[in-house]
């Protein structure tokens, strides 16, 4: 066997017990049938101008999706021996809604209590700070300066970030917007004073809004993990084994580095 085939066989072996049907007289269910019953692995992703542990981007030449979640999905499809099918959404809230509708098999999403009620999560692979990007010309020095009456602050709708922001803010209310690009546009036009998101992503976005600043401190620590729709126990078992193996083998570290995320840690 070559190295790729050996690792695939080892990963499938990790989940052999979990993929056995429990009904009397039933035969074991193959991993690919359990995780990707449609014959291809449908991986949900969200694309923005600021790729990171959750967000994907697009290749500057081909415009194909690229990023951590794309690479993880491709590696998982390879492990199962099935084609990869990327299913693209505007944000993590839209991915969550689509999971209820059965539109995807696996996703990699920020976790919170609200989302756990709708999806099943495996291991966390990244924990990062969420802070604010403020538009040029504002005298804001820390995240506390955003929490003032009259400050126009936004977050992506139906996400862990805006829910955490709403709980943290006491003197103003976050404005829900659909996409990262909308946040960039409104900061540039002066319609927004601040935009909340992960620090790594905001550092990239700042270059698109000349004079803007990423504030020190944070209002939330976001955890990103592998997820499957509710009730797909065998798929969750496989996804869990896959992510744990990707951590142990340093595959995740290599994926982060290949996507320019050298300074972001892999969750233990």
PLY file of the C-alpha trace (Angstrom):
ply
format ascii 1.0
element vertex 268
property float x
property float y
property float z
element edge 267
property int vertex1
property int vertex2
end_header
0.00 0.00 0.00
1.11 3.59 -0.55
0.96 6.13 2.30
-2.39 7.57 1.22
-4.02 4.14 0.97
-2.58 3.05 4.31
-3.92 6.14 6.11
-7.33 5.71 4.50
-7.48 2.08 5.64
-6.40 3.04 9.15
-9.04 5.77 9.39
-11.79 3.45 8.16
-10.64 0.92 10.73
-11.07 3.46 13.52
-14.79 3.64 12.83
-15.59 0.06 11.87
-17.46 -0.59 15.10
-19.44 2.63 14.93
-20.56 1.95 11.38
-22.12 -1.42 12.24
-25.91 -1.38 12.30
-27.38 -2.27 15.65
-30.47 -4.11 14.43
-30.42 -7.88 14.92
-29.20 -9.67 11.85
-28.08 -6.50 10.06
-24.70 -6.37 8.31
-22.13 -3.59 8.86
-22.80 -0.38 6.91
-19.84 0.74 4.76
-18.38 4.08 5.85
-19.13 5.82 2.56
-22.77 4.72 2.65
-23.17 6.01 6.20
-21.44 9.37 5.72
-22.18 10.08 2.04
-25.28 8.04 1.12
-25.76 9.99 -2.12
-22.45 8.73 -3.53
-20.50 11.99 -3.09
-19.52 13.80 0.11
-21.50 17.05 0.28
-19.46 19.48 2.36
-21.08 22.79 3.31
-18.84 25.86 3.17
-19.26 29.63 3.38
-17.17 32.00 1.28
-15.98 35.48 2.20
-13.20 37.91 1.24
-11.50 36.93 4.53
-10.80 33.16 4.72
-10.00 31.55 8.07
-10.62 28.38 10.11
-14.31 28.45 9.09
-14.58 30.82 6.12
-13.34 29.74 2.69
-12.17 32.06 -0.08
-11.79 31.82 -3.84
-8.70 31.23 -5.93
-7.63 34.48 -7.60
-7.28 32.83 -11.03
-9.81 29.98 -11.20
-12.27 31.47 -8.69
-12.74 27.97 -7.28
-13.36 27.73 -3.52
-10.23 27.28 -1.46
-9.37 27.24 2.23
-9.24 25.16 5.39
-12.77 23.77 5.13
-12.29 22.92 1.45
-9.06 21.04 2.20
-10.64 19.22 5.15
-13.62 18.22 3.02
-11.38 16.99 0.22
-9.30 14.91 2.66
-12.43 13.39 4.17
-13.84 12.53 0.74
-10.52 10.90 -0.16
-10.63 8.86 3.06
-14.11 7.63 2.14
-13.17 7.00 -1.49
-15.96 9.21 -2.88
-16.06 12.46 -4.89
-16.23 15.79 -3.08
-19.18 18.11 -3.71
-18.91 21.58 -2.19
-22.22 23.22 -1.24
-21.75 26.99 -0.87
-23.69 29.27 1.48
-23.47 32.91 2.56
-22.76 32.24 6.24
-22.83 29.68 9.06
-26.47 30.43 9.87
-27.50 29.47 6.34
-25.45 26.28 6.64
-27.24 25.41 9.87
-30.65 25.94 8.25
-29.62 23.80 5.28
-28.54 21.00 7.61
-32.11 20.75 8.86
-33.20 20.38 5.22
-30.67 17.62 4.48
-28.73 19.63 1.91
-25.25 18.57 3.10
-23.47 15.65 4.81
-20.63 17.32 6.72
-19.72 20.87 7.70
-17.10 22.65 9.79
-18.80 25.32 11.89
-18.51 27.64 14.90
-20.21 26.04 17.90
-22.65 27.45 20.44
-25.52 26.14 22.56
-28.18 27.25 20.06
-26.49 25.46 17.19
-25.95 22.28 19.23
-29.72 21.94 19.45
-29.90 21.60 15.68
-26.66 19.83 14.69
-24.35 17.20 16.19
-20.72 18.29 16.67
-17.47 16.37 16.79
-14.07 17.65 17.94
-13.20 21.34 18.03
-10.15 22.10 15.89
-9.69 25.85 16.45
-10.48 28.42 19.14
-10.02 32.07 18.20
-10.91 35.52 19.49
-13.76 37.59 18.09
-13.29 41.35 18.20
-14.28 44.44 16.20
-13.03 46.27 13.14
-13.82 49.99 13.43
-14.11 52.41 10.55
-11.60 55.21 9.99
-11.87 58.37 12.05
-13.38 56.88 15.22
-11.64 57.28 18.58
-12.15 53.72 19.77
-9.26 52.06 21.60
-10.74 48.83 23.02
-13.76 46.59 22.54
-15.41 48.35 25.52
-15.59 51.53 23.45
-17.97 49.79 21.04
-20.50 49.17 23.80
-21.95 52.67 23.87
-25.35 54.05 22.97
-25.57 55.13 19.35
-22.68 52.99 18.11
-23.69 51.17 14.93
-22.18 47.72 15.16
-22.94 44.71 12.97
-22.39 40.96 12.80
-23.32 38.19 10.40
-26.94 37.20 10.95
-27.89 33.94 12.68
-24.32 33.12 13.73
-22.54 32.29 16.98
-20.72 35.63 16.70
-23.79 37.86 16.57
-25.47 35.87 19.33
-22.39 36.30 21.52
-22.21 39.97 20.55
-25.85 40.54 21.50
-25.25 38.95 24.90
-22.07 40.97 25.51
-23.32 44.40 24.41
-25.33 46.24 27.07
-25.77 49.71 25.57
-26.32 49.08 21.87
-27.82 46.35 19.69
-25.97 44.56 16.88
-27.29 44.92 13.33
-27.60 41.59 11.46
-26.15 41.51 7.93
-25.94 38.59 5.50
-22.34 38.62 4.25
-18.84 39.74 5.11
-18.77 41.86 1.96
-21.80 43.75 3.23
-19.86 44.55 6.40
-16.91 45.83 4.38
-19.12 47.96 2.16
-20.98 49.53 5.08
-17.79 50.32 6.96
-16.39 52.02 3.86
-19.58 54.03 3.29
-19.79 55.09 6.93
-23.09 53.27 7.52
-21.42 51.17 10.24
-19.04 52.11 13.03
-17.85 48.60 13.86
-18.06 45.06 12.53
-17.59 41.98 14.73
-15.84 38.82 13.56
-12.79 36.63 14.20
-9.51 38.49 14.67
-7.73 36.59 11.88
-10.45 37.40 9.37
-10.73 41.05 10.46
-6.99 41.49 9.97
-7.50 40.59 6.31
-10.63 42.72 5.96
-8.83 45.76 7.40
-6.73 45.99 4.24
-9.94 46.51 2.24
-11.02 49.40 4.48
-8.09 51.87 4.53
-7.69 53.53 7.91
-9.77 50.96 9.77
-8.42 49.29 12.92
-8.82 45.87 14.56
-9.39 46.49 18.27
-7.36 44.76 20.98
-9.21 42.51 23.40
-12.20 40.34 22.52
-15.87 39.84 23.32
-16.03 36.13 22.51
-13.87 33.05 21.92
-15.23 31.12 18.95
-14.73 27.36 18.69
-14.89 25.69 15.26
-15.70 21.98 14.96
-16.83 19.31 12.52
-20.61 18.88 12.36
-23.25 16.59 10.88
-27.06 16.86 10.77
-28.90 15.58 13.85
-29.42 11.84 14.12
-26.53 10.76 11.86
-24.62 8.87 14.56
-22.41 6.79 12.26
-21.44 9.85 10.22
-20.55 11.71 13.42
-18.41 8.80 14.58
-16.49 8.82 11.31
-16.10 12.61 11.31
-14.87 12.53 14.90
-12.24 9.90 14.09
-11.22 11.84 10.98
-10.62 15.13 12.84
-8.80 13.44 15.72
-6.56 11.66 13.22
-5.97 14.95 11.35
-4.79 16.53 14.61
-2.56 13.64 15.60
-0.98 13.27 12.15
-0.37 17.05 11.87
-2.54 17.12 8.73
-4.56 19.98 10.24
-1.41 21.95 11.00
-0.26 21.51 7.41
-3.68 22.59 6.10
-3.65 25.73 8.26
-0.10 26.58 7.16
-0.91 25.97 3.48
-3.72 28.51 3.81
-1.54 31.15 5.45
-2.84 30.62 9.00
0.59 30.06 10.52
-0.21 31.97 13.71
-3.45 30.13 14.53
-3.24 27.21 16.93
-4.88 23.82 16.49
-7.18 23.08 19.43
-5.79 20.25 21.60
0 1
1 2
2 3
3 4
4 5
5 6
6 7
7 8
8 9
9 10
10 11
11 12
12 13
13 14
14 15
15 16
16 17
17 18
18 19
19 20
20 21
21 22
22 23
23 24
24 25
25 26
26 27
27 28
28 29
29 30
30 31
31 32
32 33
33 34
34 35
35 36
36 37
37 38
38 39
39 40
40 41
41 42
42 43
43 44
44 45
45 46
46 47
47 48
48 49
49 50
50 51
51 52
52 53
53 54
54 55
55 56
56 57
57 58
58 59
59 60
60 61
61 62
62 63
63 64
64 65
65 66
66 67
67 68
68 69
69 70
70 71
71 72
72 73
73 74
74 75
75 76
76 77
77 78
78 79
79 80
80 81
81 82
82 83
83 84
84 85
85 86
86 87
87 88
88 89
89 90
90 91
91 92
92 93
93 94
94 95
95 96
96 97
97 98
98 99
99 100
100 101
101 102
102 103
103 104
104 105
105 106
106 107
107 108
108 109
109 110
110 111
111 112
112 113
113 114
114 115
115 116
116 117
117 118
118 119
119 120
120 121
121 122
122 123
123 124
124 125
125 126
126 127
127 128
128 129
129 130
130 131
131 132
132 133
133 134
134 135
135 136
136 137
137 138
138 139
139 140
140 141
141 142
142 143
143 144
144 145
145 146
146 147
147 148
148 149
149 150
150 151
151 152
152 153
153 154
154 155
155 156
156 157
157 158
158 159
159 160
160 161
161 162
162 163
163 164
164 165
165 166
166 167
167 168
168 169
169 170
170 171
171 172
172 173
173 174
174 175
175 176
176 177
177 178
178 179
179 180
180 181
181 182
182 183
183 184
184 185
185 186
186 187
187 188
188 189
189 190
190 191
191 192
192 193
193 194
194 195
195 196
196 197
197 198
198 199
199 200
200 201
201 202
202 203
203 204
204 205
205 206
206 207
207 208
208 209
209 210
210 211
211 212
212 213
213 214
214 215
215 216
216 217
217 218
218 219
219 220
220 221
221 222
222 223
223 224
224 225
225 226
226 227
227 228
228 229
229 230
230 231
231 232
232 233
233 234
234 235
235 236
236 237
237 238
238 239
239 240
240 241
241 242
242 243
243 244
244 245
245 246
246 247
247 248
248 249
249 250
250 251
251 252
252 253
253 254
254 255
255 256
256 257
257 258
258 259
259 260
260 261
261 262
262 263
263 264
264 265
265 266
266 267
